[in-house]
């Protein structure tokens, strides 16, 4: 009928989840005790594949923020008036926008060129 107890595979807990052969969810065994979570195989042995996949996104994001910084600088140099809802938007907003967008762009360019 069944296999003897000495041949039966060991299970971690009690219930259908423990008998299914799949690891328990969230690292909890069938009885609520913490079961070891197996390590995830790393792709870093073949080069940093995960970061290489993100580099184009970093570059595109950096270019977008660089374009926004250029638009703020253009407004600062030319002095284009911006009116929203009857209120004039001052040049100070463009200055802070230029500084913030340029800083984010530089951070993203450095992230794209980093070799970890």
C-alpha positions as CSV (number, residue, x, y, z in Angstrom):
1,X,0.0,0.0,0.0
2,X,2.2,2.8,1.2
3,X,5.9,3.1,1.7
4,X,7.4,2.3,5.1
5,X,8.2,5.2,7.4
6,X,11.9,4.7,6.9
7,X,11.6,5.4,3.1
8,X,9.1,8.2,3.3
9,X,10.5,11.6,2.6
10,X,10.7,14.0,5.5
11,X,8.4,17.0,5.5
12,X,9.0,20.2,7.4
13,X,5.5,20.7,8.8
14,X,2.0,19.4,8.9
15,X,-0.7,19.7,6.3
16,X,-1.1,19.8,2.5
17,X,1.5,22.5,2.0
18,X,4.2,20.5,3.7
19,X,3.3,17.4,1.8
20,X,3.2,19.1,-1.6
21,X,7.0,19.3,-1.9
22,X,7.0,23.1,-2.4
23,X,8.8,25.3,0.1
24,X,6.6,27.1,2.6
25,X,5.6,30.7,1.9
26,X,7.4,33.5,3.6
27,X,9.9,31.2,5.2
28,X,7.4,29.8,7.6
29,X,7.1,26.0,8.1
30,X,3.9,24.2,8.4
31,X,3.9,24.6,12.2
32,X,4.8,28.3,12.1
33,X,8.5,27.9,12.7
34,X,11.1,29.7,10.5
35,X,12.3,27.5,7.7
36,X,15.6,28.3,5.9
37,X,15.1,30.2,2.7
38,X,17.3,29.0,-0.1
39,X,19.7,31.5,-1.7
40,X,18.8,33.1,-5.0
41,X,21.4,32.3,-7.7
42,X,23.4,35.4,-8.5
43,X,23.9,36.6,-12.0
44,X,27.0,38.6,-11.0
45,X,29.4,35.8,-11.8
46,X,28.9,36.4,-15.5
47,X,29.2,40.2,-15.2
48,X,26.8,42.6,-13.7
49,X,23.8,41.6,-15.9
50,X,21.2,43.2,-13.7
51,X,22.9,46.7,-13.7
52,X,23.7,46.4,-17.4
53,X,20.0,46.1,-18.1
54,X,19.3,49.3,-16.1
55,X,22.0,51.4,-17.8
56,X,19.8,52.5,-20.7
57,X,17.1,53.5,-18.3
58,X,19.6,55.6,-16.3
59,X,20.8,57.3,-19.5
60,X,17.3,58.1,-20.7
61,X,16.3,59.5,-17.3
62,X,19.5,61.5,-17.1
63,X,18.8,63.0,-20.6
64,X,15.3,63.9,-19.6
65,X,16.4,65.7,-16.5
66,X,19.2,67.4,-18.5
67,X,16.6,68.6,-21.0
68,X,14.5,70.0,-18.1
69,X,17.6,71.7,-16.6
70,X,18.3,73.2,-20.1
71,X,14.7,74.5,-20.3
72,X,15.1,76.2,-16.9
73,X,18.4,77.7,-17.8
74,X,16.9,79.0,-21.1
75,X,14.1,80.7,-19.1
76,X,16.6,82.2,-16.7
77,X,18.7,83.6,-19.6
78,X,15.9,84.8,-21.8
79,X,13.4,85.8,-19.1
80,X,10.3,84.2,-20.5
81,X,7.2,85.2,-18.4
82,X,5.1,82.3,-17.1
83,X,1.6,83.0,-15.8
84,X,-0.4,80.3,-14.1
85,X,-3.9,81.2,-12.9
86,X,-3.2,84.9,-13.1
87,X,-0.1,84.6,-10.9
88,X,3.4,85.3,-12.3
89,X,6.0,82.6,-11.7
90,X,9.3,84.2,-10.7
91,X,12.8,83.4,-12.0
92,X,13.6,81.9,-8.6
93,X,11.5,78.8,-9.4
94,X,13.5,78.4,-12.6
95,X,16.8,78.7,-10.7
96,X,15.9,76.0,-8.2
97,X,14.5,73.9,-11.0
98,X,17.8,74.2,-12.9
99,X,19.8,73.2,-9.8
100,X,17.6,70.3,-8.9
101,X,17.2,68.9,-12.4
102,X,20.9,69.2,-13.1
103,X,21.8,67.4,-9.8
104,X,19.4,64.6,-10.6
105,X,20.8,64.3,-14.1
106,X,24.4,64.1,-12.8
107,X,23.4,61.5,-10.3
108,X,21.8,59.4,-13.0
109,X,24.8,59.8,-15.4
110,X,27.1,58.6,-12.6
111,X,24.8,55.7,-11.9
112,X,24.9,54.7,-15.5
113,X,28.7,54.8,-15.7
114,X,29.3,53.0,-12.3
115,X,31.0,49.7,-12.6
116,X,30.3,47.6,-9.5
